[in-house]
């Protein structure tokens, strides 16, 4: 999907985004729990780059769990970042985060970071080379041996596994108050996201200058990987 279209979608849904997905919060809660474990040995004063920070879900979790860390929130949707800023302000955490309403490749950030997160972001990038460049831009902003945590929708469209998970996903979305027919989901996977097999996503990340990614998470179509910057 084109960048402007993705930005438009999130700009128009920012105010209702968290409420829409509230009943499915167990998904993000389990992902955040594992993210915290992966990052738990970072320095006391770690700085975390959050690419596609959205409304700040992972920042809030990590900021609560690691009260001496600071964060950089990057997202092209200023509306989503406004929600993120408000949520952090209400928790007294706004001063621990810098906000950039832009794409990472357009920024000249003044620092390098101990870790970076990219949660359900690269799936919107259609071209393989552009997706590699996305991760390469993250890699450039990491310190030596810096950690990347990435999550994306992933599966091989049309495969045996895909067809069965599609049914489970549709039922889960309905129970979560976000009903979607199987055909609507299938269409979305072809037109709105670049759904690739797990192995392909891992290869793209590794091609961008990271060690071999380790898959640590799966919830239906959502897969998560972590890896270190390759020096």
C-alpha positions in Angstrom: 0.0 0.0 0.0 1.2 3.5 -0.8 2.6 5.5 2.1 0.1 8.3 1.9 -2.8 5.8 2.0 -1.4 4.1 5.1 -0.9 7.4 6.8 -4.5 8.5 5.9 -5.9 5.4 7.4 -4.2 5.8 10.8 -4.8 9.6 10.8 -8.6 9.0 10.5 -8.7 6.1 13.1 -6.3 7.5 15.7 -8.9 8.7 18.2 -10.8 5.4 18.2 -7.9 3.1 17.6 -7.3 1.9 21.2 -11.0 1.5 21.9 -11.5 -0.6 18.7 -8.8 -3.1 19.7 -9.5 -3.1 23.5 -11.2 -6.5 23.6 -8.2 -8.0 21.8 -5.6 -6.5 24.2 -4.4 -10.0 25.3 -2.5 -10.2 22.0 -0.5 -7.1 22.6 -0.1 -7.9 26.3 1.5 -11.2 25.6 3.8 -9.7 23.0 4.8 -6.9 25.3 5.6 -9.4 28.1 8.0 -11.2 25.9 9.5 -8.0 24.5 10.3 -7.0 28.1 12.1 -10.3 28.7 14.2 -9.9 25.5 15.3 -6.4 26.4 15.7 -7.0 30.2 19.5 -6.9 30.1 19.9 -3.6 28.4 21.7 -0.8 30.3 20.0 1.1 33.1 19.8 4.2 31.0 18.9 2.5 27.7 17.4 4.5 24.9 14.8 2.8 22.7 13.8 3.7 19.2 10.1 2.9 18.4 9.4 3.0 14.7 5.7 3.2 13.9 5.0 4.0 17.5 1.3 4.5 17.0 -0.6 5.3 20.1 2.3 4.2 22.3 1.3 0.8 23.5 4.8 -0.7 23.7 6.3 2.5 24.9 3.9 2.6 27.9 4.6 -1.0 28.8 8.3 -0.7 28.6 8.4 2.7 30.3 6.5 1.2 33.3 8.6 -1.9 33.4 11.9 0.0 33.0 11.5 3.4 34.7 15.0 4.7 33.8 14.7 4.2 30.1 14.0 6.9 27.5 12.2 6.5 24.2 12.1 8.0 20.7 8.6 7.7 19.1 8.6 7.9 15.3 5.4 7.7 13.3 4.2 9.4 10.1 0.8 9.8 11.5 0.7 13.0 13.7 -2.7 12.0 14.9 -1.5 8.7 16.3 1.5 10.4 17.9 -0.9 13.0 19.5 -2.7 10.1 21.2 0.7 8.6 22.2 1.8 11.9 23.7 -1.5 12.4 25.6 -1.3 8.9 27.1 2.2 9.3 28.2 1.4 12.8 29.7 -1.4 11.3 31.7 1.0 8.8 33.2 3.6 11.5 33.9 6.0 9.9 31.3 6.0 12.5 28.5 9.4 13.9 29.5 11.0 10.4 28.8 10.0 10.4 25.2 10.8 12.4 22.1 8.2 12.5 19.3 8.8 12.7 15.5 5.9 12.8 13.1 7.7 11.6 10.0 9.3 8.5 8.4 12.5 7.4 9.9 14.4 7.7 6.6 13.6 11.5 6.6 15.1 12.1 10.0 18.6 13.0 11.2 18.4 11.7 14.7 21.2 12.9 17.0 21.9 9.6 18.7 22.2 5.8 18.3 20.0 3.5 20.4 20.3 0.4 22.5 17.2 -1.3 20.9 14.5 -0.6 18.3 10.9 -1.8 18.0 8.8 -2.1 14.8 5.4 -3.6 15.6 3.1 -4.3 12.7 4.8 -1.7 10.4 6.9 -3.3 7.6 3.9 -5.4 6.5 2.6 -2.2 4.8 5.7 -2.0 2.5 5.0 -3.6 -0.8 8.4 -3.8 -2.5 11.0 -6.2 -1.2 13.9 -3.7 -1.7 12.0 -0.9 0.1 11.3 -3.3 3.0 15.0 -4.1 3.3 15.7 -0.4 3.2 13.2 0.2 6.0 15.1 -2.3 8.3 18.5 -1.0 7.1 17.5 2.5 8.3 16.7 1.1 11.7 20.0 -0.8 11.7 21.9 2.4 11.1 20.4 4.0 14.2 21.4 1.1 16.5 24.5 0.9 18.7 26.8 -2.0 18.2 24.9 -5.3 18.9 21.7 -3.3 19.3 18.5 -5.3 19.4 15.7 -5.2 17.0 12.2 -6.5 17.9 9.9 -6.7 14.9 6.4 -8.1 14.5 4.4 -8.4 11.3 1.4 -10.2 9.9 3.0 -13.2 8.1 2.0 -16.3 6.3 2.1 -17.9 2.9 -1.1 -16.9 1.2 -3.0 -20.0 -0.1 -1.1 -22.5 2.0 -2.7 -25.2 4.1 -1.8 -23.4 7.3 -3.0 -20.0 5.9 -6.5 -21.3 5.1 -6.9 -22.7 8.6 -5.6 -19.7 10.5 -7.8 -17.5 8.3 -10.8 -19.2 9.8 -9.5 -18.8 13.4 -8.6 -15.2 12.8 -12.1 -14.3 11.5 -13.7 -15.9 14.5 -11.3 -14.2 16.9 -11.9 -10.8 15.3 -15.7 -11.3 15.6 -15.4 -12.2 19.3 -13.2 -9.1 19.8 -15.9 -6.8 18.4 -14.1 -6.2 15.1 -16.0 -8.6 12.8 -14.4 -9.4 9.4 -15.5 -12.0 6.9 -13.0 -14.5 5.6 -13.2 -13.0 2.2 -12.7 -9.5 3.5 -9.6 -10.6 5.4 -8.3 -12.5 2.3 -8.8 -9.3 0.2 -7.0 -7.2 2.8 -4.0 -9.6 2.7 -3.7 -9.2 -1.0 -4.4 -5.4 -1.3 -3.6 -3.6 2.0 -0.6 -5.5 3.3 2.4 -7.4 1.9 1.9 -10.8 3.5 5.0 -12.9 3.2 5.9 -16.3 4.6 7.8 -16.2 8.0 11.1 -17.3 6.4 10.9 -14.5 3.8 10.4 -11.8 6.5 13.4 -13.2 8.4 15.5 -13.1 5.3 14.6 -9.5 4.6 15.5 -8.5 8.1 18.8 -10.4 7.9 19.6 -8.8 4.6 19.4 -5.3 6.2 22.4 -5.9 8.4 21.1 -8.0 11.3 22.1 -11.4 12.7 19.7 -14.3 11.9 16.3 -13.3 13.4 14.8 -15.6 16.1 11.1 -16.0 16.0 9.9 -15.7 19.5 6.2 -15.1 19.1 3.2 -16.2 17.1 -0.5 -15.4 17.5 -2.3 -16.6 14.4 -1.0 -14.3 11.6 1.1 -12.1 13.9 4.7 -13.2 14.2 7.5 -11.7 16.2 11.3 -11.9 15.7 14.3 -10.5 17.6 17.9 -10.1 16.5 21.1 -8.1 17.0 22.7 -5.6 14.7 25.5 -7.3 12.7 28.8 -5.4 13.1 
